[in-house]
Amino acid sequence: MIRLTGALTALTLMSLAPAAFAEGDAEKGAKVFRKCAACHTVEADGPKRAGPNLHGVAGRVVGSLEGFAYSNPLKAAGEAGDVWSDEQLDAFLSDPKLMYKGHKMSFAGLKKADERTDLIAYLHAQAPAAE
């Protein structure tokens, strides 16, 4: 019974999560992204740096940007079907080393939930235009 209650609680929280990310402030997220810009770009067809281009990362299969040499943990996650959902991005940005042990990114994470929410809103704003 405890497992069922825990699972229902988790599902309820997960169903509320997308709304929280939709409420993020993309302008504030652009400022947060400055911490990422040394290694990442967000322009369409922008260059890869130490990290992959993040244009359209929201909804992308993990470790799948063509032409970037991902670490084995990120390649394996993509092969297993992991997708950069808002929840995945939030968890990764919170503590990258915990989520995918052994990946190459040296970033320690964003501890403030509002910064993560704003950054995710900014990343959504950098998505390819719908066709």
N, C-alpha and C positions, 0 to 999 in steps of 0.2 A: 504494500500500500504506500509506503514511503517513497519507493521508486516511482510509482505512478504519479504521486503528488509532485515530486521533483520534476518529472518529465513534463507534466502539465504546466508547471510554473515556468520552466524553460521555454516551452512553446509559446506561452502567453507573452513572455518578454521578447522573444524573437519576433513575434508578430507586431509588436510595438516599435521595434528598432528602425525599420525603414522611415517611419514618420520622423523620428529624431534626426536622422541624417538629412532628410529633406528640409529640416528647419535650420541646418547649418548655414553660416554666412560665408558665401564664396569669396567675398572681398577680404574678410578676415583670413580665410583659408589661403588666399594668395600671399598674404604676409607670412603665414606659417610655412608655406611652401619654400620660402627663401632658405629655410634650413635644409631643404632637400635639393635645391638648385645647384649645389656644387657637384652633385653626382647625377642628377636627373633633369631632363627637359620635358616639356608638355606640349610643344608645338606639333601640329600635324606634320608627319614626316621629319620631325626634328631629329637631331643627332643623338646617338647613344653616347653616354659618357661612361663613367665608372659603373653607373647603373643604367637600366633600360629606360627608354623614352616612356613616359607615363600617359601620353595622349590616349584616351580611351581605355585606361586600365580598369575602370569600374565595369564589371561584367566580363572581363577578359579571363581566359583560362590562365591559371598561375604558370609562370615560367614558359610562356608561349610566344613572346615577341620574336619574330623571325630575325635572325642575325645577331642575337645577343647570347653570349656564353653564360648561361645560368648555372648556378651551383647544383650539385646532384640533388639536394633536398627539394629545391624548387622545381627541378625537372620532374622528379618523382611525384610531387604534389599535383602537377599538371597532368601527368600521365594517369593519376588516380582520379582525375576529374574535378579537382579543386578549382573554384572560380573566385575571382576577386569580387565577392559580394560586399555590400556595405559592412556586414558583420565581420567578414574575413578581413577586410581592410582595417576595421577598428581594432580587432584583436592583434593583427600584425603590427600596426602602428603603435599600439600600447606596449608591446614587448616583442620585437622581431626575433630575438634570439630564442625565446621560449617557444614560439609558434613553429618555426622551421629550424630546428637545431642543425648547426653546421653550415648554414648559408653564409655567403661572403659579405653581406652588408654590415658595415661597422656602426650604423646608427643605433643609438641606445633606446630610442622610442620616445613617444610623446605621452607623458603621464597625465596631462590635463585632458579630460574628456571633451571639453568644449573646443580645444585646439584640434583634436582628432575629427570631431564632427564638422568643424569649419573646413578642414583640409579635405575631407571626403566630399563635401559640397563643392569645393573648388575643383577637385578632380572630375566630378560629374560635369561641371561646366566646361571642361576641356575635352569632352567626349566628341567623337565625330558627329557631324550633322546627320540627322535621320534622313534616309532617302525615300 
